[in-house]
Structures are given as C-alpha cells and as structure tokens.
C-alpha cells in the first residue's frame, strides 16, 4: 500500500515545476528512508538534488522549500554534510518576497533550526515572523507565529502575540492559539462570553487541544448553551468525541446522533447523493458504535443505530 502511494505521488509530481517536483521527490525519499528502503531513497534524492541544482530558472521561496526538504531527507539518511549544505541553501528569506510568504518561510526556517538544535536561530526567525505578522494584521499567520514561538520556548511572547488579536475580528482563531500553547482555561473563558455562532466555531477549533478532563467537560457544557442552529455537524461530532474520551458514553452517543441530523439538515444536496449518504452513514454508524465502548462494534448494530436516528424528527436534542 505504501509503495503504491509513493508511486502515485511521484507520478503526479512529474507534472509540476522543477522546484515543486524536487520537493515532492525529497519528501517521498525521506519517507522511504524512514521505512528502511535507503537505497531507493538515495537514488530518488539524488535525482531531486540534481534537477534542482541544474535548473537555472527555478527560484523563489519554492526553491528554498525544496532545499529544506532535501536537507531533511539527507539527515534521515545519515549524510549530515549534505544535509547542512541543503539547509544553508534553503535557509534564506528574501526581503523582496510578499509579506505572508516571508512570514511562512521564517516559520519554516525557524522550525528547521529547532530540528537542528539551533535555538537562538529559531527564536530570531520567530521574532521576525512576529514583526511581519503584526504589520500585516493577518490573524491566521499571527496564530501560527505564536504557536511557533511557544515551541521555541518563548511562551510570554507567544501569549502577547495572541492577546494582540482583536477578539471582535477573530475570536475563534485567538482561542485556538491559546489552547495550542497550553492556555485552555483562558480559551474556554473567552468562549463562554461569546455569542452562539462564535462559541460553536471556537469549540470546534480548540477541541483537539483540550487534554485535561476538566477542559473537555467544560467544552461540552459550553456547547449546551448554544442554539441548535449554530451547531454544525463537525462541532457536534467533535463534542461527541470529547464526551467519549471523558467516559460520558450516553451523551457521546446522543451527540453523534445529533451530528448526523445536522449533516442531513445542512447538506441536503450531498445527502440526496446515494454514494455520499452511504459513506456518511457508515462513518457515523461506526463512530456511534465505538462511543458505546463496544469491544468489537458490529456493522449490523451500527446500521441499526443510524436507521433509528434517521427516523427522528429533524431537530437536535442536546
């Protein structure tokens, strides 16, 4: 299965420009090396490097990203000298690039510096990304920058970056960042003050980063105060997973059912497609059966649960 996936990725990459193709080749080479196929990985990596070095038209941030991918592949193969050479080629951020491109490259170069154990270099790129993010007033890249600064050990700077995001413009993104850097208490407190639609969106974004039981329970309780028309199927399914993780099996099962009803309500065109409906029903059935903590959830039981759910009125029961 893995080799088939590699073949498909390489075949698709042949239609890309040189720098993108070399990056894909390098990423596949790295994956192959991690799985022990080092001879084939080296051959593929050599092809990626030669094509990139010999093509004078290749340039810009895409070329730098390709060199960084090549460096990581060399590192996995144990060739540190070649890895460092590739890292040096891919570690520059051109001031002529658009601001958002520069921010993302600073973060990638900084993360690479962390991988290499160069903490000061990583923090330097994080601070450069932060300065650009503040000028751009782009909430998405600000959150990414804050998360990176936290990873680099600059927690106070990361928190300050998130606090600078206007909650009236992007509260869900702000609370997602807070949860990612370990400030789940503050994230849930902010969501408790938000309107229903914002609260539902924010809960969906933060749920994957709530690891303590009190935070999972807090998220579930917050959703109970949200009007059902703001509860999209993804949010409901997310809360179902939180309930299942905290051992509240009955409520988890109920939220999975409600999620299915919301999907049917919000995506009527997809629901009318028999293939899409079969796929969704199978997935929801499996999730609901697992939420009951059955040791071996049976397809028959899952099917019965879904059929019962579809007989419910199209309203959500919390």
Secondary structure, DSSP 8 states (H G I E B T S, - for coil): -HHHHHHHHHHHHTTS-HHHHHHHHHHHHHHHHHTT-HHHHHHHHHHHHHHHHH-TT--HHHHHHHHHHHHHHHHHHT-HHHHHHHHHHH----TTS-HHHHHHHHHHHHHHHHHTT-HHHHHHHHHHHHHHHHHHT-HHHHHHHHHHHHHTT-HHHHHHHHHTS-HHHHHHHHHHHHHHTT-HHHHHHHHHTS-HHHHHHHHHHHGGG--SHHHHHHHHHHHTTS-GGG--HHHHHHHHHHHHHTT-HHHHHHHHHHHHHHHHHH-HHHHHSHHHHHHHHHHHHHHHHHHTT-TT--HHHHHHHHHHHHTS-SS---
